[in-house]
Amino acid sequence: MSQNYTLKIESGKVPYLMCAGKDMVRAAANPDTAHWMIGHGKVTSSDEFPGYPICVDDKWFIAGAFEDAEEPVTKPEDEAPEKPKAGKKGKK
């Protein structure tokens, strides 16, 4: 599942829930670690735990939100900054 998401950051950390046997453990990770977990696992959307919709490998539930698929990831062409035009240097 390739979706855009936004992490919920509280005091510089991203809250998450982790399966530990039959229990769920609440913890927090720095944003880089949360991005790593998401980038290296199978990501699905979950409504099992309110506020933790980003499910990774069916064992980590990360606080955040999925972004709407209709929103452009990059700016439209007319809003993008202009690139300098390549010109030939030399004698005229």
Biopython code that builds the backbone (N, CA, C, O; Angstrom):
import numpy as np
from Bio.PDB.StructureBuilder import StructureBuilder

atoms = [
    (1, "MET", "N", (0.864, -1.173, 0.000)),
    (1, "MET", "CA", (0.000, 0.000, 0.000)),
    (1, "MET", "C", (0.902, 1.225, 0.000)),
    (1, "MET", "O", (1.676, 1.448, 0.931)),
    (2, "SER", "N", (0.792, 1.981, -1.018)),
    (2, "SER", "CA", (1.602, 3.181, -1.116)),
    (2, "SER", "C", (0.692, 4.389, -0.907)),
    (2, "SER", "O", (0.030, 4.853, -1.836)),
    (3, "GLN", "N", (0.672, 4.886, 0.322)),
    (3, "GLN", "CA", (-0.152, 6.044, 0.639)),
    (3, "GLN", "C", (0.700, 7.082, 1.338)),
    (3, "GLN", "O", (1.702, 6.766, 1.980)),
    (4, "ASN", "N", (0.285, 8.311, 1.199)),
    (4, "ASN", "CA", (0.952, 9.376, 1.917)),
    (4, "ASN", "C", (0.336, 9.458, 3.300)),
    (4, "ASN", "O", (-0.851, 9.186, 3.480)),
    (5, "TYR", "N", (1.131, 9.826, 4.253)),
    (5, "TYR", "CA", (0.672, 9.896, 5.629)),
    (5, "TYR", "C", (1.337, 11.060, 6.342)),
    (5, "TYR", "O", (2.352, 11.595, 5.897)),
    (6, "THR", "N", (0.737, 11.432, 7.456)),
    (6, "THR", "CA", (1.307, 12.442, 8.337)),
    (6, "THR", "C", (1.420, 11.824, 9.713)),
    (6, "THR", "O", (0.453, 11.259, 10.223)),
    (7, "LEU", "N", (2.588, 11.924, 10.318)),
    (7, "LEU", "CA", (2.775, 11.392, 11.659)),
    (7, "LEU", "C", (2.318, 12.406, 12.696)),
    (7, "LEU", "O", (2.448, 13.614, 12.497)),
    (8, "LYS", "N", (1.785, 11.907, 13.799)),
    (8, "LYS", "CA", (1.412, 12.774, 14.915)),
    (8, "LYS", "C", (2.627, 12.847, 15.839)),
    (8, "LYS", "O", (3.079, 11.829, 16.363)),
    (9, "ILE", "N", (3.144, 14.040, 16.030)),
    (9, "ILE", "CA", (4.341, 14.219, 16.857)),
    (9, "ILE", "C", (3.955, 14.946, 18.137)),
    (9, "ILE", "O", (3.390, 16.039, 18.100)),
    (10, "GLU", "N", (4.266, 14.322, 19.270)),
    (10, "GLU", "CA", (4.004, 14.906, 20.587)),
    (10, "GLU", "C", (5.323, 15.014, 21.335)),
    (10, "GLU", "O", (5.979, 14.003, 21.587)),
    (11, "SER", "N", (5.710, 16.204, 21.684)),
    (11, "SER", "CA", (6.976, 16.439, 22.398)),
    (11, "SER", "C", (8.160, 15.805, 21.670)),
    (11, "SER", "O", (9.056, 15.240, 22.297)),
    (12, "GLY", "N", (8.153, 15.905, 20.329)),
    (12, "GLY", "CA", (9.263, 15.400, 19.543)),
    (12, "GLY", "C", (9.243, 13.903, 19.289)),
    (12, "GLY", "O", (10.171, 13.377, 18.674)),
    (13, "LYS", "N", (8.217, 13.205, 19.741)),
    (13, "LYS", "CA", (8.120, 11.751, 19.572)),
    (13, "LYS", "C", (6.814, 11.373, 18.885)),
    (13, "LYS", "O", (5.833, 12.114, 18.950)),
    (14, "VAL", "N", (6.805, 10.228, 18.233)),
    (14, "VAL", "CA", (5.612, 9.704, 17.563)),
    (14, "VAL", "C", (5.070, 8.549, 18.403)),
    (14, "VAL", "O", (5.744, 7.529, 18.548)),
    (15, "PRO", "N", (3.864, 8.690, 18.961)),
    (15, "PRO", "CA", (3.286, 7.594, 19.747)),
    (15, "PRO", "C", (2.938, 6.401, 18.856)),
    (15, "PRO", "O", (2.522, 6.569, 17.710)),
    (16, "TYR", "N", (3.114, 5.203, 19.395)),
    (16, "TYR", "CA", (2.702, 4.008, 18.674)),
    (16, "TYR", "C", (2.343, 2.912, 19.661)),
    (16, "TYR", "O", (2.732, 2.948, 20.829)),
    (17, "LEU", "N", (1.597, 1.945, 19.170)),
    (17, "LEU", "CA", (1.252, 0.755, 19.932)),
    (17, "LEU", "C", (1.955, -0.417, 19.274)),
    (17, "LEU", "O", (2.069, -0.476, 18.050)),
    (18, "MET", "N", (2.432, -1.363, 20.101)),
    (18, "MET", "CA", (3.140, -2.517, 19.567)),
    (18, "MET", "C", (2.581, -3.786, 20.201)),
    (18, "MET", "O", (2.363, -3.843, 21.411)),
    (19, "CYS", "N", (2.353, -4.793, 19.376)),
    (19, "CYS", "CA", (1.900, -6.081, 19.897)),
    (19, "CYS", "C", (3.070, -6.756, 20.609)),
    (19, "CYS", "O", (4.170, -6.860, 20.067)),
    (20, "ALA", "N", (2.807, -7.211, 21.838)),
    (20, "ALA", "CA", (3.801, -7.948, 22.619)),
    (20, "ALA", "C", (3.091, -9.180, 23.167)),
    (20, "ALA", "O", (2.551, -9.167, 24.274)),
    (21, "GLY", "N", (3.104, -10.229, 22.378)),
    (21, "GLY", "CA", (2.339, -11.418, 22.747)),
    (21, "GLY", "C", (0.856, -11.105, 22.652)),
    (21, "GLY", "O", (0.375, -10.695, 21.596)),
    (22, "LYS", "N", (0.123, -11.295, 23.751)),
    (22, "LYS", "CA", (-1.304, -10.986, 23.778)),
    (22, "LYS", "C", (-1.575, -9.558, 24.250)),
    (22, "LYS", "O", (-2.725, -9.118, 24.274)),
    (23, "ASP", "N", (-0.531, -8.843, 24.621)),
    (23, "ASP", "CA", (-0.672, -7.479, 25.139)),
    (23, "ASP", "C", (-0.307, -6.450, 24.084)),
    (23, "ASP", "O", (0.360, -6.744, 23.093)),
    (24, "MET", "N", (-0.773, -5.224, 24.337)),
    (24, "MET", "CA", (-0.383, -4.080, 23.524)),
    (24, "MET", "C", (0.443, -3.155, 24.406)),
    (24, "MET", "O", (0.040, -2.831, 25.523)),
    (25, "VAL", "N", (1.581, -2.735, 23.910)),
    (25, "VAL", "CA", (2.474, -1.851, 24.648)),
    (25, "VAL", "C", (2.441, -0.487, 23.984)),
    (25, "VAL", "O", (2.561, -0.381, 22.763)),
    (26, "ARG", "N", (2.278, 0.563, 24.790)),
    (26, "ARG", "CA", (2.301, 1.930, 24.288)),
    (26, "ARG", "C", (3.726, 2.462, 24.428)),
    (26, "ARG", "O", (4.346, 2.336, 25.484)),
    (27, "ALA", "N", (4.232, 3.054, 23.355)),
    (27, "ALA", "CA", (5.584, 3.607, 23.371)),
    (27, "ALA", "C", (5.632, 4.815, 22.448)),
    (27, "ALA", "O", (4.621, 5.189, 21.854)),
    (28, "ALA", "N", (6.810, 5.426, 22.328)),
    (28, "ALA", "CA", (7.006, 6.566, 21.437)),
    (28, "ALA", "C", (8.393, 6.440, 20.813)),
    (28, "ALA", "O", (9.345, 5.983, 21.445)),
    (29, "ALA", "N", (8.473, 6.856, 19.561)),
    (29, "ALA", "CA", (9.732, 6.793, 18.823)),
    (29, "ALA", "C", (10.021, 8.154, 18.215)),
    (29, "ALA", "O", (9.115, 8.964, 18.022)),
    (30, "ASN", "N", (11.295, 8.399, 17.912)),
    (30, "ASN", "CA", (11.586, 9.646, 17.213)),
    (30, "ASN", "C", (11.038, 9.528, 15.789)),
    (30, "ASN", "O", (10.885, 8.413, 15.290)),
    (31, "PRO", "N", (10.742, 10.630, 15.132)),
    (31, "PRO", "CA", (10.138, 10.579, 13.796)),
    (31, "PRO", "C", (10.942, 9.772, 12.771)),
    (31, "PRO", "O", (10.354, 9.091, 11.931)),
    (32, "ASP", "N", (12.259, 9.839, 12.827)),
    (32, "ASP", "CA", (13.070, 9.074, 11.875)),
    (32, "ASP", "C", (12.846, 7.575, 12.036)),
    (32, "ASP", "O", (12.767, 6.845, 11.048)),
    (33, "THR", "N", (12.745, 7.118, 13.277)),
    (33, "THR", "CA", (12.497, 5.697, 13.534)),
    (33, "THR", "C", (11.112, 5.294, 13.043)),
    (33, "THR", "O", (10.951, 4.219, 12.466)),
    (34, "ALA", "N", (10.114, 6.141, 13.264)),
    (34, "ALA", "CA", (8.754, 5.852, 12.791)),
    (34, "ALA", "C", (8.732, 5.770, 11.267)),
    (34, "ALA", "O", (8.098, 4.875, 10.708)),
    (35, "HIS", "N", (9.414, 6.687, 10.591)),
    (35, "HIS", "CA", (9.491, 6.638, 9.126)),
    (35, "HIS", "C", (10.199, 5.358, 8.676)),
    (35, "HIS", "O", (9.802, 4.754, 7.679)),
    (36, "TRP", "N", (11.234, 4.942, 9.393)),
    (36, "TRP", "CA", (11.958, 3.722, 9.056)),
    (36, "TRP", "C", (11.034, 2.513, 9.182)),
    (36, "TRP", "O", (11.008, 1.661, 8.295)),
    (37, "MET", "N", (10.270, 2.430, 10.286)),
    (37, "MET", "CA", (9.350, 1.303, 10.488)),
    (37, "MET", "C", (8.347, 1.237, 9.336)),
    (37, "MET", "O", (8.082, 0.162, 8.799)),
    (38, "ILE", "N", (7.795, 2.383, 8.962)),
    (38, "ILE", "CA", (6.806, 2.437, 7.885)),
    (38, "ILE", "C", (7.455, 2.066, 6.549)),
    (38, "ILE", "O", (6.858, 1.355, 5.741)),
    (39, "GLY", "N", (8.656, 2.542, 6.325)),
    (39, "GLY", "CA", (9.334, 2.284, 5.055)),
    (39, "GLY", "C", (9.838, 0.865, 4.876)),
    (39, "GLY", "O", (10.121, 0.448, 3.753)),
    (40, "HIS", "N", (9.956, 0.112, 5.969)),
    (40, "HIS", "CA", (10.514, -1.235, 5.890)),
    (40, "HIS", "C", (9.501, -2.325, 6.221)),
    (40, "HIS", "O", (9.882, -3.463, 6.494)),
    (41, "GLY", "N", (8.227, -1.987, 6.197)),
    (41, "GLY", "CA", (7.216, -2.985, 6.503)),
    (41, "GLY", "C", (6.036, -2.884, 5.562)),
    (41, "GLY", "O", (5.982, -2.012, 4.695)),
    (42, "LYS", "N", (5.088, -3.795, 5.748)),
    (42, "LYS", "CA", (3.853, -3.772, 4.966)),
    (42, "LYS", "C", (2.869, -2.856, 5.674)),
    (42, "LYS", "O", (2.450, -3.137, 6.797)),
    (43, "VAL", "N", (2.500, -1.763, 5.021)),
    (43, "VAL", "CA", (1.643, -0.742, 5.619)),
    (43, "VAL", "C", (0.201, -0.952, 5.168)),
    (43, "VAL", "O", (-0.082, -1.112, 3.981)),
    (44, "THR", "N", (-0.699, -0.947, 6.144)),
    (44, "THR", "CA", (-2.129, -1.000, 5.866)),
    (44, "THR", "C", (-2.826, 0.037, 6.738)),
    (44, "THR", "O", (-2.261, 0.539, 7.711)),
    (45, "SER", "N", (-4.042, 0.339, 6.374)),
    (45, "SER", "CA", (-4.857, 1.253, 7.167)),
    (45, "SER", "C", (-5.633, 0.432, 8.183)),
    (45, "SER", "O", (-6.133, -0.645, 7.857)),
    (46, "SER", "N", (-5.739, 0.931, 9.421)),
    (46, "SER", "CA", (-6.437, 0.202, 10.468)),
    (46, "SER", "C", (-7.325, 1.139, 11.266)),
    (46, "SER", "O", (-6.966, 2.289, 11.520)),
    (47, "ASP", "N", (-8.487, 0.638, 11.658)),
    (47, "ASP", "CA", (-9.345, 1.397, 12.571)),
    (47, "ASP", "C", (-9.500, 0.645, 13.885)),
    (47, "ASP", "O", (-10.406, 0.929, 14.669)),
    (48, "GLU", "N", (-8.614, -0.314, 14.121)),
    (48, "GLU", "CA", (-8.658, -1.139, 15.335)),
    (48, "GLU", "C", (-8.405, -0.319, 16.599)),
    (48, "GLU", "O", (-9.036, -0.550, 17.630)),
    (49, "PHE", "N", (-7.478, 0.640, 16.516)),
    (49, "PHE", "CA", (-7.142, 1.495, 17.654)),
    (49, "PHE", "C", (-7.316, 2.953, 17.228)),
    (49, "PHE", "O", (-6.509, 3.461, 16.449)),
    (50, "PRO", "N", (-8.351, 3.633, 17.720)),
    (50, "PRO", "CA", (-8.584, 5.032, 17.330)),
    (50, "PRO", "C", (-7.341, 5.900, 17.567)),
    (50, "PRO", "O", (-6.726, 5.845, 18.632)),
    (51, "GLY", "N", (-6.989, 6.692, 16.564)),
    (51, "GLY", "CA", (-5.826, 7.572, 16.653)),
    (51, "GLY", "C", (-4.538, 6.931, 16.164)),
    (51, "GLY", "O", (-3.513, 7.603, 16.045)),
    (52, "TYR", "N", (-4.585, 5.622, 15.876)),
    (52, "TYR", "CA", (-3.403, 4.896, 15.409)),
    (52, "TYR", "C", (-3.740, 4.168, 14.099)),
    (52, "TYR", "O", (-3.775, 2.938, 14.069)),
    (53, "PRO", "N", (-3.986, 4.919, 13.023)),
    (53, "PRO", "CA", (-4.460, 4.299, 11.782)),
    (53, "PRO", "C", (-3.381, 3.663, 10.902)),
    (53, "PRO", "O", (-3.700, 2.904, 9.986)),
    (54, "ILE", "N", (-2.118, 3.963, 11.170)),
    (54, "ILE", "CA", (-1.044, 3.455, 10.318)),
    (54, "ILE", "C", (-0.565, 2.132, 10.908)),
    (54, "ILE", "O", (0.122, 2.108, 11.930)),
    (55, "CYS", "N", (-0.929, 1.049, 10.264)),
    (55, "CYS", "CA", (-0.582, -0.290, 10.744)),
    (55, "CYS", "C", (0.589, -0.818, 9.929)),
    (55, "CYS", "O", (0.555, -0.798, 8.699)),
    (56, "VAL", "N", (1.623, -1.290, 10.614)),
    (56, "VAL", "CA", (2.798, -1.833, 9.933)),
    (56, "VAL", "C", (2.980, -3.290, 10.361)),
    (56, "VAL", "O", (3.117, -3.587, 11.547)),
    (57, "ASP", "N", (2.978, -4.181, 9.391)),
    (57, "ASP", "CA", (3.182, -5.616, 9.613)),
    (57, "ASP", "C", (2.212, -6.210, 10.637)),
    (57, "ASP", "O", (2.535, -7.206, 11.284)),
    (58, "ASP", "N", (1.053, -5.623, 10.786)),
    (58, "ASP", "CA", (0.036, -6.086, 11.746)),
    (58, "ASP", "C", (0.558, -6.166, 13.176)),
    (58, "ASP", "O", (0.013, -6.911, 13.991)),
    (59, "LYS", "N", (1.607, -5.410, 13.490)),
    (59, "LYS", "CA", (2.110, -5.425, 14.871)),
    (59, "LYS", "C", (2.435, -4.046, 15.428)),
    (59, "LYS", "O", (2.508, -3.880, 16.645)),
    (60, "TRP", "N", (2.631, -3.055, 14.565)),
    (60, "TRP", "CA", (2.846, -1.682, 15.022)),
    (60, "TRP", "C", (1.682, -0.833, 14.535)),
    (60, "TRP", "O", (1.305, -0.903, 13.365)),
    (61, "PHE", "N", (1.119, -0.039, 15.418)),
    (61, "PHE", "CA", (0.028, 0.875, 15.080)),
    (61, "PHE", "C", (0.511, 2.275, 15.438)),
    (61, "PHE", "O", (0.675, 2.602, 16.613)),
    (62, "ILE", "N", (0.733, 3.086, 14.432)),
    (62, "ILE", "CA", (1.404, 4.372, 14.604)),
    (62, "ILE", "C", (0.393, 5.516, 14.527)),
    (62, "ILE", "O", (-0.494, 5.528, 13.673)),
    (63, "ALA", "N", (0.550, 6.486, 15.451)),
    (63, "ALA", "CA", (-0.347, 7.652, 15.487)),
    (63, "ALA", "C", (-0.067, 8.552, 14.298)),
    (63, "ALA", "O", (1.086, 8.840, 13.976)),
    (64, "GLY", "N", (-1.126, 8.987, 13.659)),
    (64, "GLY", "CA", (-0.993, 9.867, 12.508)),
    (64, "GLY", "C", (-2.260, 9.828, 11.699)),
    (64, "GLY", "O", (-3.335, 9.544, 12.226)),
    (65, "ALA", "N", (-2.141, 10.110, 10.426)),
    (65, "ALA", "CA", (-3.298, 10.103, 9.532)),
    (65, "ALA", "C", (-2.823, 9.869, 8.110)),
    (65, "ALA", "O", (-1.742, 10.309, 7.717)),
    (66, "PHE", "N", (-3.652, 9.167, 7.343)),
    (66, "PHE", "CA", (-3.386, 9.032, 5.922)),
    (66, "PHE", "C", (-3.925, 10.270, 5.235)),
    (66, "PHE", "O", (-4.981, 10.783, 5.607)),
    (67, "GLU", "N", (-3.208, 10.752, 4.235)),
    (67, "GLU", "CA", (-3.646, 11.913, 3.474)),
    (67, "GLU", "C", (-4.558, 11.452, 2.357)),
    (67, "GLU", "O", (-4.471, 10.308, 1.911)),
    (68, "ASP", "N", (-5.437, 12.342, 1.898)),
    (68, "ASP", "CA", (-6.350, 12.023, 0.809)),
    (68, "ASP", "C", (-5.564, 11.720, -0.451)),
    (68, "ASP", "O", (-4.579, 12.388, -0.763)),
    (69, "ALA", "N", (-6.014, 10.700, -1.174)),
    (69, "ALA", "CA", (-5.336, 10.298, -2.410)),
    (69, "ALA", "C", (-5.477, 11.343, -3.502)),
    (69, "ALA", "O", (-4.636, 11.426, -4.397)),
    (70, "GLU", "N", (-6.552, 12.154, -3.434)),
    (70, "GLU", "CA", (-6.781, 13.145, -4.473)),
    (70, "GLU", "C", (-5.824, 14.332, -4.390)),
    (70, "GLU", "O", (-5.613, 15.025, -5.385)),
    (71, "GLU", "N", (-5.244, 14.573, -3.218)),
    (71, "GLU", "CA", (-4.347, 15.720, -3.070)),
    (71, "GLU", "C", (-3.050, 15.457, -3.820)),
    (71, "GLU", "O", (-2.491, 14.366, -3.710)),
    (72, "PRO", "N", (-2.560, 16.430, -4.579)),
    (72, "PRO", "CA", (-1.300, 16.214, -5.286)),
    (72, "PRO", "C", (-0.130, 16.149, -4.313)),
    (72, "PRO", "O", (-0.063, 16.908, -3.347)),
    (73, "VAL", "N", (0.780, 15.236, -4.586)),
    (73, "VAL", "CA", (1.961, 15.091, -3.745)),
    (73, "VAL", "C", (2.934, 16.224, -4.021)),
    (73, "VAL", "O", (3.601, 16.714, -3.109)),
    (74, "THR", "N", (3.014, 16.638, -5.273)),
    (74, "THR", "CA", (3.885, 17.745, -5.648)),
    (74, "THR", "C", (3.018, 18.887, -6.152)),
    (74, "THR", "O", (1.840, 18.706, -6.459)),
    (75, "LYS", "N", (3.613, 20.050, -6.229)),
    (75, "LYS", "CA", (2.871, 21.207, -6.719)),
    (75, "LYS", "C", (2.565, 21.042, -8.197)),
    (75, "LYS", "O", (3.357, 20.454, -8.933)),
    (76, "PRO", "N", (1.422, 21.558, -8.638)),
    (76, "PRO", "CA", (1.145, 21.533, -10.077)),
    (76, "PRO", "C", (2.212, 22.303, -10.839)),
    (76, "PRO", "O", (2.896, 23.158, -10.276)),
    (77, "GLU", "N", (2.347, 22.000, -12.096)),
    (77, "GLU", "CA", (3.399, 22.596, -12.926)),
    (77, "GLU", "C", (3.392, 24.115, -12.892)),
    (77, "GLU", "O", (4.453, 24.739, -12.866)),
    (78, "ASP", "N", (2.187, 24.727, -12.892)),
    (78, "ASP", "CA", (2.133, 26.182, -12.936)),
    (78, "ASP", "C", (2.564, 26.826, -11.609)),
    (78, "ASP", "O", (2.855, 28.021, -11.580)),
    (79, "GLU", "N", (2.610, 26.063, -10.524)),
    (79, "GLU", "CA", (3.029, 26.617, -9.235)),
    (79, "GLU", "C", (4.480, 26.296, -8.896)),
    (79, "GLU", "O", (5.036, 26.843, -7.943)),
    (80, "ALA", "N", (5.088, 25.414, -9.670)),
    (80, "ALA", "CA", (6.465, 25.025, -9.392)),
    (80, "ALA", "C", (7.395, 26.183, -9.725)),
    (80, "ALA", "O", (7.137, 26.935, -10.666)),
    (81, "PRO", "N", (8.480, 26.334, -8.959)),
    (81, "PRO", "CA", (9.423, 27.405, -9.277)),
    (81, "PRO", "C", (10.078, 27.149, -10.627)),
    (81, "PRO", "O", (10.324, 26.008, -11.015)),
    (82, "GLU", "N", (10.350, 28.229, -11.320)),
    (82, "GLU", "CA", (10.955, 28.100, -12.639)),
    (82, "GLU", "C", (12.391, 27.632, -12.524)),
    (82, "GLU", "O", (13.140, 28.048, -11.641)),
    (83, "LYS", "N", (12.751, 26.752, -13.446)),
    (83, "LYS", "CA", (14.124, 26.280, -13.501)),
    (83, "LYS", "C", (14.901, 27.242, -14.386)),
    (83, "LYS", "O", (14.368, 27.742, -15.377)),
    (84, "PRO", "N", (16.160, 27.504, -14.038)),
    (84, "PRO", "CA", (16.962, 28.361, -14.926)),
    (84, "PRO", "C", (17.133, 27.682, -16.272)),
    (84, "PRO", "O", (17.372, 26.477, -16.355)),
    (85, "LYS", "N", (17.005, 28.478, -17.326)),
    (85, "LYS", "CA", (17.162, 27.938, -18.665)),
    (85, "LYS", "C", (18.633, 27.794, -18.983)),
    (85, "LYS", "O", (19.451, 28.672, -18.712)),
    (86, "ALA", "N", (18.937, 26.639, -19.573)),
    (86, "ALA", "CA", (20.330, 26.383, -19.943)),
    (86, "ALA", "C", (20.639, 27.187, -21.187)),
    (86, "ALA", "O", (19.902, 27.138, -22.172)),
    (87, "GLY", "N", (21.687, 27.895, -21.137)),
    (87, "GLY", "CA", (22.095, 28.695, -22.295)),
    (87, "GLY", "C", (23.519, 28.342, -22.685)),
    (87, "GLY", "O", (24.292, 27.811, -21.886)),
    (88, "LYS", "N", (23.843, 28.646, -23.922)),
    (88, "LYS", "CA", (25.217, 28.378, -24.377)),
    (88, "LYS", "C", (26.069, 29.565, -24.025)),
    (88, "LYS", "O", (25.712, 30.719, -24.264)),
    (89, "LYS", "N", (27.181, 29.256, -23.464)),
    (89, "LYS", "CA", (28.136, 30.315, -23.138)),
    (89, "LYS", "C", (29.157, 30.385, -24.251)),
    (89, "LYS", "O", (29.486, 29.377, -24.876)),
    (90, "GLY", "N", (29.628, 31.520, -24.480)),
    (90, "GLY", "CA", (30.668, 31.653, -25.502)),
    (90, "GLY", "C", (30.551, 32.979, -26.223)),
    (90, "GLY", "O", (29.835, 33.878, -25.783)),
    (91, "LYS", "N", (31.252, 33.091, -27.323)),
    (91, "LYS", "CA", (31.258, 34.333, -28.093)),
    (91, "LYS", "C", (29.990, 34.437, -28.911)),
    (91, "LYS", "O", (29.456, 33.435, -29.385)),
    (92, "LYS", "N", (29.506, 35.681, -29.074)),
    (92, "LYS", "CA", (28.307, 35.924, -29.879)),
    (92, "LYS", "C", (28.679, 36.351, -31.251)),
    (92, "LYS", "O", (27.803, 36.603, -32.078)),
]
sb = StructureBuilder()
sb.init_structure("model")
sb.init_model(0)
sb.init_chain("A")
sb.init_seg("    ")
for serial, (resi, resn, name, xyz) in enumerate(atoms, 1):
    if name == "N":
        sb.init_residue(resn, " ", resi, " ")
    sb.init_atom(name, np.array(xyz, "f"), 0.0, 1.0, " ", f" {name:<3s}", serial, name[0])
structure = sb.get_structure()
